[in-house]
């Protein structure tokens, strides 16, 4: 079955041209959205993604109706392909996984996106390692100073309860446990 997805960003925009093109392309079911394409939290998109079955073809009028970034476009098409469905854009003939050449191009773009994600991961890891070497501390700052930690340990050795010591420093006792373990 051909399933259409049409989207406009605002109430003032008209969806009729998209609907006409999708119906002409043979879409039996069309999901209509009136939200920004930059967000994943689009109810009609989510309904469409959860309703597709193996062999279905998801059709859009233009790629920017499905997503506003390459990354999101590739993530959405990946979800479609994971469902064993196919994808087709009416305005961009190269974005068509129903044809061998379109499938090859989409595979190429998916590979490029994966390559870019790997490069980002490597750069992030390298940057983190370098920052650690420079002494940068990651995470939230400690609720107490090293001197306060020493005092807390001394008070606990003297028999004070963990709750009383935590109250002294105006922190929760589980926070004090976590600090003392580090």
LINNOR-V338359 format. One record per backbone hydrogen bond with DSSP energy under -0.5 kcal/mol. CO is the residue of the C=O (numbers start at 1). NH is the residue of the N-H. If there is no record, write none. Layout:
<<CO;NH> <CO;NH>>
//
This chain:
<<1;3> <1;57> <2;28> <2;29> <3;59> <4;31> <5;61> <6;33> <10;13> <15;19> <16;20> <17;21> <18;22> <19;23> <20;24> <21;25> <22;27> <23;26> <29;4> <31;6> <33;8> <36;39> <37;68> <40;42> <41;43> <42;46> <43;47> <44;48> <45;49> <46;50> <47;51> <48;51> <48;52> <53;56> <56;86> <57;3> <57;59> <58;88> <59;5> <60;90> <61;91> <62;65> <63;66> <63;67> <69;73> <70;74> <71;75> <72;76> <73;77> <74;78> <75;79> <76;80> <77;81> <78;82> <79;83> <80;83> <80;85> <81;84> <84;55> <86;58> <87;97> <87;98> <88;60> <91;93> <92;95> <94;96> <95;89> <96;99> <99;103> <100;104> <101;105> <102;106> <103;107> <104;108> <105;109> <106;110> <107;111> <108;112> <109;113> <110;114> <111;115> <112;116> <113;117> <114;118> <115;119> <116;120> <117;121> <118;122> <119;123> <120;124> <121;125> <122;126> <123;127> <124;128> <125;129> <126;130> <127;131> <128;132> <129;133> <130;134> <131;136> <132;135> <136;138> <145;149> <146;150> <147;151> <148;152> <149;153> <150;154> <151;155> <152;156> <153;157> <154;158> <155;160> <156;159> <161;165> <162;166> <163;167> <164;168> <165;169> <166;171> <167;170> <172;176> <173;177> <174;178> <175;179> <176;180> <177;181> <178;182> <179;182>>
//
